[in-house]
């Protein structure tokens, strides 16, 4: 308050307001914080104001008498979760009581702000006035980088600022479970988006729907796909190959992070044609013991897959069975594969006629000028199905 003289010779009393505040004539509890310990109990810190030194006590637990005299320490150790009456007393003898239900705060974790190259960023913990903070990097614990709840990068450089960081938090009570050391690792690629990797994928002509994301091993979601080939087969992140002719098609994925950094990856889909149905050429029937020749047309770069009776398999274009048996008679199947695409299956039936088996019955002794008869007894054929050629000592006699 001050006085000033007016132009007319009077005196004016001036009272400007410099500040407004509340004055309490005794101590008061401002807040209560609880931290969970390994045994499930809580270390509790009382934040109060009043004429120091203050004395801290507990007088009730869940409405029942429960007395703890903590002296001048505002940290109560190893309390069970409950409703407590906390009492403080200032040096003048004034007392304040407050009921608080104590519950554990979430575990303290280091928060990482958006770390963008060339921009300010930080690592931080919740700010508590009763906690002392010390930050350092790697094994250099003697080089304290910050003594507040925050470690600021001004600006952040992923090349030099990456690594493992530690922060030690301590309270005034050396026995409190509040005291601990936390760590966090900033990777050299922190803040860089991941669009996946460039991928080449071969598919066969036909109906197939491909989710392009399934071709990545890892990626950041939230990006966009663009059909670089204007194929018309892309919807969202899926490609319908039934709309694609044989050829090569490219699709680009772009993702942008909150630092406006952009990453891109390209997926190339190679659509390969289905080989034509192969044709089989063979001679049938053949006689037992003769060569069985299987053949087909040439398809450059193709692999041939033959199967048949008696466990027959071959990858030759024109396989040969040098001496066929009755077991080689039956259906022979062939398909070809080109660039991972298989043709339909062709089939050809081969007949193998057995060698005739017979015996001769008749007179062993043949007398001059007498008639003798030799008789053929067929085993695996009818006599009227074949032609008999007779020889005597290698000389042809007749056919019948």
C-alpha positions in Angstrom: 0.0 0.0 0.0 1.2 3.5 -0.8 0.0 7.1 -0.8 0.1 9.6 -3.6 -0.8 13.3 -3.9 -3.5 14.4 -6.3 -3.3 17.5 -8.5 -5.8 19.3 -6.2 -3.6 18.7 -3.2 -5.4 15.7 -1.8 -3.9 12.4 -0.7 -4.9 9.0 -2.4 -4.4 5.6 -0.8 -3.2 3.1 -3.4 -3.5 -0.7 -2.8 -2.4 -2.8 -5.8 -2.8 -6.6 -5.6 0.6 -8.2 -5.9 -0.4 -11.9 -5.4 -3.1 -14.1 -4.0 -2.5 -17.1 -1.9 -4.1 -19.3 0.8 -2.7 -19.4 4.2 -3.3 -22.3 6.5 -2.6 -22.1 10.1 -1.4 -25.7 10.3 0.2 -28.5 8.3 -1.6 -30.3 5.4 -1.1 -33.5 3.3 -0.8 -32.7 -0.4 -0.6 -36.2 -1.9 0.2 -39.8 -1.2 2.2 -42.1 -3.5 2.6 -45.8 -3.2 5.1 -48.1 -5.0 4.8 -51.9 -5.1 7.6 -54.0 -3.8 8.7 -57.6 -4.7 6.7 -59.1 -1.8 3.5 -57.4 -2.9 3.5 -54.8 -0.1 3.8 -51.1 -0.7 6.3 -48.3 0.1 4.3 -45.1 0.6 5.5 -41.5 0.5 3.6 -38.6 2.1 4.0 -35.2 0.4 3.0 -32.6 3.0 3.6 -29.0 3.9 3.9 -27.2 7.2 6.4 -25.7 9.6 9.3 -28.2 9.6 10.4 -30.5 11.0 7.2 -32.5 10.4 6.4 -35.7 12.2 4.7 -38.5 10.3 2.4 -41.2 11.9 -0.3 -43.7 11.0 -3.2 -44.0 13.5 -5.8 -46.2 11.8 -5.9 -49.1 9.3 -9.3 -49.9 7.7 -11.0 -48.0 10.5 -9.3 -49.9 13.3 -6.5 -48.6 15.6 -3.1 -49.1 14.0 -0.2 -47.0 15.2 3.1 -46.3 13.4 5.4 -43.5 14.4 7.6 -42.8 11.5 9.4 -39.8 13.0 10.5 -37.2 10.5 10.6 -39.7 7.6 7.8 -39.3 5.1 8.4 -42.8 3.7 6.4 -45.7 5.2 7.9 -49.1 4.3 6.2 -52.4 3.6 2.5 -51.4 4.1 -0.3 -53.6 3.0 -2.9 -52.2 0.6 -5.6 -50.7 2.9 -7.2 -47.4 4.0 -4.9 -45.6 6.4 -5.3 -42.5 8.5 -2.1 -40.6 8.0 -1.2 -37.9 10.6 1.3 -35.2 10.4 2.4 -32.7 13.1 4.4 -29.6 12.7 7.0 -28.1 15.0 4.3 -25.9 16.6 2.3 -28.9 17.6 -0.4 -28.5 15.0 -1.9 -31.8 13.7 -3.5 -32.7 10.4 -5.2 -36.1 9.7 -6.2 -37.5 6.2 -7.6 -40.8 5.2 -6.0 -42.4 2.1 -6.6 -45.8 0.4 -3.1 -46.8 -0.8 -2.8 -48.7 -4.1 0.3 -49.4 -6.1 1.2 -47.1 -8.9 1.9 -48.8 -12.2 5.6 -50.0 -12.5 7.9 -47.2 -13.3 9.0 -47.4 -16.9 11.1 -45.1 -19.1 9.0 -43.3 -21.6 10.5 -42.6 -25.0 9.3 -39.5 -26.8 9.2 -39.4 -30.5 12.9 -39.6 -31.5 13.3 -38.0 -34.9 16.7 -37.2 -36.4 17.3 -33.5 -36.2 14.5 -32.9 -33.8 14.4 -32.6 -30.0 13.4 -35.8 -28.1 13.8 -37.2 -24.7 13.7 -40.2 -22.3 11.7 -39.6 -19.2 10.2 -40.9 -15.9 7.3 -39.6 -13.9 8.4 -36.5 -11.9 8.3 -37.0 -8.2 9.7 -34.3 -5.8 10.9 -36.9 -3.4 13.0 -38.9 -5.9 16.6 -38.2 -7.0 17.4 -39.1 -10.6 20.7 -39.8 -12.3 21.0 -40.7 -16.0 24.1 -42.2 -17.8 24.8 -44.1 -21.0 26.4 -47.5 -21.3 29.0 -48.4 -18.8 30.1 -44.8 -18.2 28.1 -44.4 -14.9 30.5 -41.6 -13.8 29.3 -39.3 -16.6 25.9 -38.2 -15.3 23.9 -36.8 -18.3 20.9 -35.5 -16.3 19.7 -35.3 -12.7 16.0 -34.6 -13.4 13.3 -37.0 -14.4 14.1 -36.3 -18.1 17.1 -36.9 -20.4 16.8 -34.5 -23.4 18.4 -35.0 -26.8 18.7 -31.6 -28.4 18.5 -32.6 -31.2 18.3 -36.4 -31.5 20.9 -38.1 -33.8 20.4 -41.8 -34.2 24.0 -42.3 -35.3 25.5 -40.9 -32.1 22.6 -41.2 -29.6 21.8 -44.9 -30.0 22.8 -47.3 -27.3 21.7 -48.4 -23.8 20.8 -45.8 -21.2 20.4 -46.2 -17.4 18.6 -44.1 -14.8 19.0 -44.5 -11.1 16.1 -43.4 -8.9 16.6 -43.1 -5.1 14.5 -41.9 -2.2 15.6 -40.6 1.2 15.3 -44.1 2.7 18.0 -46.4 1.6 15.9 -49.4 2.4 12.9 -48.5 0.2 12.0 -50.6 -2.8 11.5 -47.3 -4.7 15.3 -47.3 -5.1 16.1 -49.0 -8.4 18.0 -48.7 -11.7 16.1 -48.8 -15.0 17.4 -49.2 -18.5 16.3 -48.7 -22.1 18.0 -49.3 -25.4 17.7 -46.9 -28.3 18.4 -48.8 -31.5 20.3 -47.2 -34.3 17.2 -47.5 -36.5 14.9 -45.9 -33.9 12.4 -43.7 -35.6 13.0 -45.3 -39.0 9.9 -46.9 -40.6 10.0 -50.5 -41.8 8.3 -51.1 -45.1 9.5 -54.7 -45.4 11.9 -55.9 -48.0 11.9 -56.1 -51.8 10.4 -59.5 -52.7 10.2 -61.6 -55.9 7.5 -64.2 -56.0 6.8 -66.8 -58.7 3.2 -68.0 -59.1 1.5 -70.1 -61.7 -1.2 -68.8 -64.1 -4.6 -69.4 -62.6 -6.9 -68.4 -59.8 -4.9 -67.5 -56.7 -5.4 -64.6 -54.3 -2.1 -63.4 -52.7 -1.9 -61.2 -49.6 1.2 -59.2 -50.3 1.9 -58.6 -46.6 2.3 -62.4 -46.2 5.4 -62.2 -48.4 7.2 -59.9 -45.8 9.0 -61.2 -42.8 8.4 -57.9 -40.9 6.9 -54.5 -41.7 5.1 -51.5 -40.1 1.4 -51.5 -40.6 -0.6 -48.4 -41.7 1.1 -47.9 -45.1 -0.4 -47.9 -48.6 0.0 -50.2 -51.7 0.3 -48.9 -55.3 -0.1 -50.9 -58.5 3.0 -49.9 -60.4 2.1 -52.1 -63.3 -1.5 -50.9 -63.5 -2.5 -54.5 -63.6 -6.0 -53.9 -62.1 -5.6 -56.9 -59.9 -4.7 -55.1 -56.6 -7.4 -54.5 -54.0 -6.0 -53.2 -50.7 -3.1 -55.5 -50.1 -4.3 -58.5 -52.1 -3.7 -59.5 -55.7 -6.0 -61.7 -57.7 -3.8 -63.6 -60.1 -6.8 -64.8 -62.1 -6.8 -61.3 -63.6 -3.1 -61.5 -64.7 -1.7 -63.0 -67.9 1.8 -64.5 -67.8 4.3 -61.8 -67.1 5.9 -59.7 -64.4 3.9 -57.2 -62.2 5.2 -54.9 -59.5 3.4 -53.5 -56.4 4.9 -50.9 -54.1 4.3 -50.5 -50.3 5.0 -47.1 -48.7 4.9 -46.4 -45.0 5.5 -43.0 -43.3 6.3 -42.6 -39.6 5.4 -39.8 -37.3 8.8 -38.2 -38.1 7.7 -38.0 -41.8 10.3 -40.4 -42.7 9.4 -42.6 -45.7 10.3 -46.2 -46.5 9.3 -48.3 -49.5 9.4 -51.9 -50.7 8.5 -53.4 -54.0 6.9 -56.9 -54.5 7.4 -58.4 -57.9 4.9 -61.1 -58.9 6.1 -63.3 -61.8 3.1 -65.1 -63.3 4.4 -68.2 -65.2 2.2 -70.1 -67.8 1.0 -73.6 -67.3 2.8 -76.0 -69.7 0.7 -77.6 -72.4 -0.6 -81.1 -72.0 2.3 -83.3 -73.2 1.6 -85.9 -75.9 2.9 -89.4 -75.5 4.2 -91.5 -78.4 4.8 -95.2 -78.0 4.5 -98.5 -79.9 1.8 -100.9 -78.6 1.6 -103.8 -78.4 5.1 -105.1 -78.1 6.4 -108.6 -77.5 7.8 -109.6 -74.2 11.6 -109.0 -74.2 11.4 -106.2 -76.8 12.4 -102.6 -76.1 9.6 -100.4 -74.8 10.2 -96.8 -76.0 8.3 -93.9 -74.4 8.6 -90.5 -76.0 7.1 -87.0 -75.9 7.6 -83.6 -77.4 10.4 -81.3 -76.3 9.6 -78.4 -73.9 12.7 -76.3 -73.4 13.7 -76.0 -69.7 11.0 -78.4 -68.6 11.4 -81.4 -66.2 9.6 -84.6 -67.1 7.8 -86.9 -64.6 7.0 -90.4 -65.9 5.3 -93.1 -63.8 4.0 -96.4 -64.8 3.5 -100.1 -63.9 5.9 -102.1 -61.8 7.1 -99.0 -59.9 8.4 -97.3 -63.1 9.6 -93.7 -62.7 11.8 -91.5 -64.9 12.7 -87.9 -65.4 14.0 -88.5 -69.0 12.2 -86.9 -71.9 12.2 -90.2 -73.8 12.8 -93.1 -71.4 13.4 -96.7 -72.6 12.7 -100.1 -70.9 15.3 -102.3 -72.7 13.6 -105.6 -72.2 9.9 -105.4 -71.4 8.1 -108.0 -69.3 4.5 -108.7 -68.7 4.8 -106.6 -65.5 5.6 -103.5 -67.7 2.1 -103.7 -69.3 -0.4 -101.0 -68.3 -0.9 -97.3 -68.2 2.0 -94.8 -68.3 1.5 -91.3 -67.0 3.4 -88.1 -67.8 3.3 -84.5 -66.7 5.9 -81.8 -67.2 7.0 -78.9 -64.8 8.3 -75.6 -66.0 9.2 -72.7 -63.7 7.4 -74.4 -60.9 4.2 -74.9 -62.8 2.9 -78.4 -63.6 1.0 -79.4 -66.7 -2.0 -81.7 -66.7 -1.3 -85.4 -66.9 -1.2 -87.5 -70.1 -1.8 -91.2 -70.1 -0.9 -93.9 -72.6 -1.7 -97.7 -72.4 1.0 -100.2 -73.4 0.3 -103.8 -74.1 3.1 -106.4 -73.7 2.3 -109.7 -75.4 3.9 -112.7 -73.7 6.3 -115.2 -75.5 4.4 -118.3 -76.5 5.1 -121.3 -74.2 4.4 -124.8 -75.6 5.6 -128.4 -75.5 5.9 -131.1 -78.2 4.5 -134.5 -77.8 5.1 -137.4 -80.3 7.2 -140.3 -81.3 10.8 -140.0 -80.3 11.9 -142.8 -82.7 11.1 -142.1 -86.3 11.5 -145.0 -88.7 12.3 -144.7 -92.4 9.2 -144.9 -94.7 6.9 -144.8 -91.7 4.5 -142.0 -90.7 5.2 -140.2 -87.4 3.4 -137.4 -85.7 4.7 -134.5 -83.5 2.0 -132.5 -81.6 2.2 -128.9 -80.2 0.6 -128.4 -76.8 0.0 -124.6 -76.3 0.5 -123.3 -72.7 -0.4 -119.6 -72.8 -2.1 -119.2 -76.2 -4.6 -120.9 -78.5 -3.1 -122.8 -81.4 -5.1 -120.9 -84.0 -3.7 -117.6 -82.8 -0.1 -118.3 -84.0 1.9 -119.5 -86.9 4.2 -122.5 -86.4 7.5 -122.6 -88.3 9.1 -126.0 -88.4 12.9 -126.5 -88.7 15.1 -129.6 -88.9 18.6 -129.2 -87.7 18.2 -125.4 -88.4 16.7 -125.9 -91.8 13.3 -124.5 -92.4 10.7 -127.1 -93.3 7.3 -125.5 -93.4 4.8 -123.1 -91.7 1.3 -124.0 -90.6 
